[in-house]
Amino acid sequence: MSSIADNINSVTQRIEKATLEKGRKPHSVRLLAVSKTRQADELREAVAAGQQDFGENYLQEALDKIANLQDIPELRWHFIGPIQSNKTAQIASAFCWVHGVERLKIARRLNDQRDTALPPLNICLQVNIDNEPSKSGCSLNELPALVAAIAELPQLTLRGLMAIPDPERGEVALRKSFRAMNNALIQLRQDQPGAGPLDTLSMGMSDDLELAIGEGSTWVRVGTAVFGPRQQKS
């Protein structure tokens, strides 16, 4: 059975190969290890292999791991997915990235609850690119107004966009969705250059990271290919 270190090396090679094949700059795509349901000792194995960015979906589970791993200060914690209003204070305090802001109300709460002694919280807006009823995210039409409003919040840095396209639609549809996300980010840079760095596309997972990289992804969120088959959350 492959070790976590072997898995990280394999995923990194996939990322580098896809990046070079598409003529993109080396190291322009980063690996976010999705560590939900994983134990702290598994994360320590990943850290020993050079991984520093970890993505979590379940707040209390994440806070427990953050406390367990506080002896490793260089770790960067990313919260992924929709956020409930009663969770914003802890997320604003404990994380340095959020992939999944979809409403201005949540953005304002994160901004207001972010300690001014901390650097601004990096956020990506989640777009429901395939208009799936079961998924969170704003529409492409809602993006410009949301971006303009968030640009006024000093404790947030708007880094870009995040999406989880429907993998069941097949490769052609996936590629189209990834490309639409890239085009949306390019349009935002042109229309609202002062809104933030707008340098980030968080898209692509274990099975489709090459497609995402081919269409401009800068963060690929990988869980299974790093840690093995997902454990069920108890």
Phi and psi in degrees as a GROMACS rama.xvg file:
@    title "Ramachandran Plot"
@    xaxis  label "Phi"
@    yaxis  label "Psi"
@TYPE xy
-68.1815  145.457  SER-2
-82.711  165.467  SER-3
-61.1809  -37.8618  ILE-4
-61.591  -42.8598  ALA-5
-62.2185  -41.2901  ASP-6
-63.8288  -43.1311  ASN-7
-63.0817  -40.9925  ILE-8
-62.2543  -41.7827  ASN-9
-64.8275  -45.3569  SER-10
-64.4236  -41.5252  VAL-11
-61.0703  -39.9859  THR-12
-64.6354  -39.8329  GLN-13
-61.2717  -43.3873  ARG-14
-62.8159  -47.042  ILE-15
-65.4775  -39.5223  GLU-16
-64.1035  -46.8908  LYS-17
-65.0692  -37.4869  ALA-18
-63.3546  -46.7627  THR-19
-68.6445  -39.0846  LEU-20
-63.3263  -28.3641  GLU-21
-93.4138  6.84004  LYS-22
71.4291  21.8863  GLY-23
-90.4673  163.07  ARG-24
-66.3906  139.353  LYS-25
-56.5853  143.233  PRO-26
66.2214  19.193  HIS-27
-86.4707  -5.86747  SER-28
-120.764  130.671  VAL-29
-113.331  152.781  ARG-30
-96.1388  122.143  LEU-31
-104.781  110.941  LEU-32
-79.6341  114.298  ALA-33
-82.609  110.113  VAL-34
-109.609  14.9195  SER-35
-59.3483  141.615  LYS-36
70.9769  -0.797966  THR-37
-91.6479  154.037  ARG-38
-86.4487  156.715  GLN-39
-58.5389  -35.2039  ALA-40
-68.3622  -27.9515  ASP-41
-68.4679  -38.614  GLU-42
-66.0822  -36.313  LEU-43
-63.4525  -36.2951  ARG-44
-62.6592  -41.5163  GLU-45
-65.9641  -39.8848  ALA-46
-61.2662  -42.2077  VAL-47
-61.7141  -24.5591  ALA-48
-90.5317  3.88293  ALA-49
104.385  0.835904  GLY-50
-81.9116  133.72  GLN-51
-123.934  -15.1996  GLN-52
-108.008  125.186  ASP-53
-129.482  137.519  PHE-54
-108.954  133.956  GLY-55
-128.455  145.216  GLU-56
-108.288  -28.909  ASN-57
-105.607  116.789  TYR-58
-61.863  -52.6798  LEU-59
-63.8328  -40.1518  GLN-60
-59.7882  -41.9023  GLU-61
-65.2318  -43.4914  ALA-62
-62.0508  -37.3478  LEU-63
-62.8372  -42.3649  ASP-64
-69.702  -39.3267  LYS-65
-59.2895  -42.3531  ILE-66
-66.0378  -41.4225  ALA-67
-64.5975  -31.9245  ASN-68
-106.117  20.1931  LEU-69
-68.1934  -10.7508  GLN-70
-76.5969  -2.98124  ASP-71
-117.505  83.9666  ILE-72
-68.3791  -17.2671  PRO-73
-80.2094  -2.76525  GLU-74
-68.5014  144.062  LEU-75
-118.384  124.494  ARG-76
-103.939  131.231  TRP-77
-117.995  128.905  HIS-78
-94.608  130.982  PHE-79
-115.79  135.066  ILE-80
102.7  179.653  GLY-81
-63.9801  150.273  PRO-82
-122.059  129.872  ILE-83
-83.1993  148.469  GLN-84
-57.6357  -34.9812  SER-85
-78.0131  0.632216  ASN-86
-107.001  -4.88924  LYS-87
-66.1279  -36.6422  THR-88
-63.0458  -45.3045  ALA-89
-69.2243  -37.6264  GLN-90
-66.0332  -42.4094  ILE-91
-61.5777  -30.2944  ALA-92
-85.7302  -35.0352  SER-93
-100.043  -18.3609  ALA-94
-112.284  157.995  PHE-95
-110.15  -12.9615  CYS-96
-134.985  147.22  TRP-97
-130.104  120.339  VAL-98
-104.973  93.9266  HIS-99
148.229  17.2286  GLY-100
-72.5758  130.549  VAL-101
-129.297  -9.52078  GLU-102
-133.815  146.541  ARG-103
-64.0523  -35.5167  LEU-104
-56.9403  -44.6966  LYS-105
-68.3282  -41.5483  ILE-106
-59.6049  -43.6468  ALA-107
-64.1023  -40.0928  ARG-108
-65.8818  -43.3165  ARG-109
-60.533  -42.2263  LEU-110
-62.942  -48.2292  ASN-111
-68.7118  -27.0002  ASP-112
-99.4988  1.32544  GLN-113
-81.6587  122.05  ARG-114
-59.2182  129.34  ASP-115
-67.2159  -13.0123  THR-116
-77.3107  -15.8698  ALA-117
-92.2059  155.718  LEU-118
-62.3176  155.058  PRO-119
-54.5084  147.393  PRO-120
-77.7666  125.202  LEU-121
-75.3277  128.402  ASN-122
-130.333  149.427  ILE-123
-119.33  135.399  CYS-124
-81.982  130.646  LEU-125
-85.1257  127.719  GLN-126
-111.089  129.706  VAL-127
-84.5499  78.2357  ASN-128
-66.2495  -26.4791  ILE-129
-103.122  9.42403  ASP-130
52.6576  45.9758  ASN-131
-83.8201  127.702  GLU-132
-59.3911  -29.0997  PRO-133
-85.8827  -5.03404  SER-134
-110.283  149.863  LYS-135
-79.8615  166.836  SER-136
127.54  151.733  GLY-137
-83.5089  169.044  CYS-138
-88.8929  164.429  SER-139
-61.2346  -34.0769  LEU-140
-67.613  -27.6428  ASN-141
-83.0705  -14.3337  GLU-142
-58.4534  -51.7524  LEU-143
-55.7019  -45.4597  PRO-144
-66.8331  -39.4201  ALA-145
-65.2297  -42.8413  LEU-146
-62.057  -44.4776  VAL-147
-61.4345  -39.5916  ALA-148
-70.7094  -41.6675  ALA-149
-68.7167  -28.4746  ILE-150
-59.9708  -19.6128  ALA-151
-88.3501  -0.278627  GLU-152
-98.6355  110.389  LEU-153
-71.5356  -21.7107  PRO-154
-93.3454  8.61014  GLN-155
-121.489  143.725  LEU-156
-117.103  115.696  THR-157
-80.1226  107.229  LEU-158
-89.1332  -29.3057  ARG-159
161.432  -143.272  GLY-160
-126.049  156.281  LEU-161
-137.077  144.887  MET-162
-152.793  156.612  ALA-163
-128.731  83.0834  ILE-164
-60.9714  157.88  PRO-165
-72.5056  111.657  ASP-166
-70.2947  -17.2517  PRO-167
-75.0997  -10.5347  GLU-168
-82.7101  -7.55904  ARG-169
94.7767  168.06  GLY-170
-62.9401  -42.3725  GLU-171
-63.5184  -44.447  VAL-172
-68.4853  -38.1887  ALA-173
-60.3487  -47.7758  LEU-174
-59.4876  -41.5749  ARG-175
-61.7517  -41.8691  LYS-176
-67.0564  -43.672  SER-177
-60.7264  -41.2909  PHE-178
-65.9985  -38.0592  ARG-179
-63.0355  -36.7382  ALA-180
-64.5954  -44.8909  MET-181
-62.2788  -43.6754  ASN-182
-62.7206  -37.7782  ASN-183
-64.634  -39.6767  ALA-184
-67.7395  -42.3227  LEU-185
-59.6773  -41.9958  ILE-186
-64.6031  -40.028  GLN-187
-63.8951  -40.857  LEU-188
-59.3004  -39.829  ARG-189
-71.6427  -41.2992  GLN-190
-85.5861  -30.9343  ASP-191
-134.465  65.2134  GLN-192
-63.2331  -20.0822  PRO-193
-93.9406  6.91101  GLY-194
-76.2758  -17.7563  ALA-195
151.674  179.9  GLY-196
-58.5507  -36.5295  PRO-197
46.1394  49.3471  LEU-198
-112.007  9.18323  ASP-199
-128.581  132.848  THR-200
-123.478  110.872  LEU-201
-96.9349  98.0155  SER-202
-162.397  149.192  MET-203
105.468  133.354  GLY-204
-130.488  -164.423  MET-205
-53.1609  -43.4701  SER-206
-88.9682  -15.0211  ASP-207
-133.646  20.4891  ASP-208
-63.6933  -33.6629  LEU-209
-63.935  -42.2905  GLU-210
-61.7349  -43.2697  LEU-211
-64.4822  -42.6286  ALA-212
-62.9772  -38.4084  ILE-213
-62.1918  -22.1478  GLY-214
-110.757  16.125  GLU-215
110.149  3.82158  GLY-216
-56.8381  143.721  SER-217
-115.748  -20.6776  THR-218
-124.144  125.693  TRP-219
-106.723  132.547  VAL-220
-100.565  105.164  ARG-221
-122.049  123.365  VAL-222
-112.471  -64.7434  GLY-223
-59.1295  -43.3369  THR-224
-70.0955  -15.8033  ALA-225
-94.1102  -49.6405  VAL-226
-103.076  -7.71753  PHE-227
94.9483  -178.495  GLY-228
-52.8958  139.1  PRO-229
-67.3462  138.083  ARG-230
-84.2187  146.039  GLN-231
-75.8625  133.907  GLN-232
-72.1137  126.855  LYS-233
